Amino acid sequence: MDTEVKAMFKDRQAAELALEHLVQEIGIERTGIFIAAHGDGNTSGTHRSGADARSSLDESRGDTDPKLSGEIEMSVACGKEDTERVTKALKEVGARLSS
């Protein structure tokens, strides 16, 4: 791979959607995509979404509530010819590109 594209996400749902687009639509190998909490702490993002969001019927989950202490970081290894498509796919699901 020639290039690394880095992006930040506010929630886990957006990062997972980006992963799906990159693998299924662009053909990026899953082994070329790295997703982790940004920083040292465990986090599910900066706000609830998707499976992390509670419905009005849910009871408190106590200590099992998602950790909302930072963004989700993604690094994508791709060929130079795919950089524009990767960047576009990340932006479409709400990523903030980082260096």
N, C-alpha and C positions, 0 to 999 in steps of 0.2 A: 504494500500500500504506500502511496506517495504522500498523502495528506491526512491530517487529523483535524476534525471539526469538533469544537467543544461547545456545549450548550448548557444552560441552567433552566430548571423548571420549578414552578411554584408548588406543584403537587405531583404525587406519584402517578395519578391517572394520566396526566399529560405526557409524562416520560414513557409510560407503557404504550400509549397510543403512538408516540413517535417511533418507538422500537418496532412496533407492528408495521408501520408504514415503511420504515427503512428496510426491513427484512423482506416483506411480502411484495412491495411495489417497486422498490429500487434494486433489490437483490443483494443488499449488503449482508455479508456473512455475520451471523449472530456472534461469533467469536471475535469479531472486529468492533463490537460495541460494548463499552464499559459503562455501567451505571452504579452510582454510589451517592451516599450523603455527602454534601459539600461540607468539608470541615471534619472535625474529630467526633462530633456527636452523632447519635442515631437520629434520623428524622424521616418523616413521611412527606415533608415539604413545609410550606409556610401556612397553608390553610387546608381544611378538610375538603375532600372531593371523592367521588366514586364510592368505593367500599369503605372509605374512612368516614364518610358523612353518615350521620344518624338520621333515621326517619323519625317522625313525630311519635311513633309507637315504641321506639327503643328505650330501654332503661339504661342508666349509667353503666359504663363498662369498667368503672373504677380505674385501676392501674393499667388496664389494657387499652386505654384511649391512645390514639396515635400520637407519636412524638412530633410536634410541630415546631422544630427548632432551627430550621434552615432549609435551603433549597436542595433540589436533587440535581446532581451533576452527571452529564453524559458526554462521553468521548467516542467519536466515530472515526474509525480508520477506513479510508476510501481512496480510490484512485483519483487523480486530478480531474479526470473526465466526469466524475460523479459529484464533485464538490458542490456545484451549483444546485443540483437536484437534492442533495442531502440538506444543504442550507435551507432551501425552500420548504422541504418537508418538515424540518424542525420549526421554522417560523410559523408555519400553518397551524401547528398545534400549540402555539404559545410560548415557544422557547425563546430565551434571551441568549444570543450568541456571546461567547466569551473567548478570551484569547489564551 
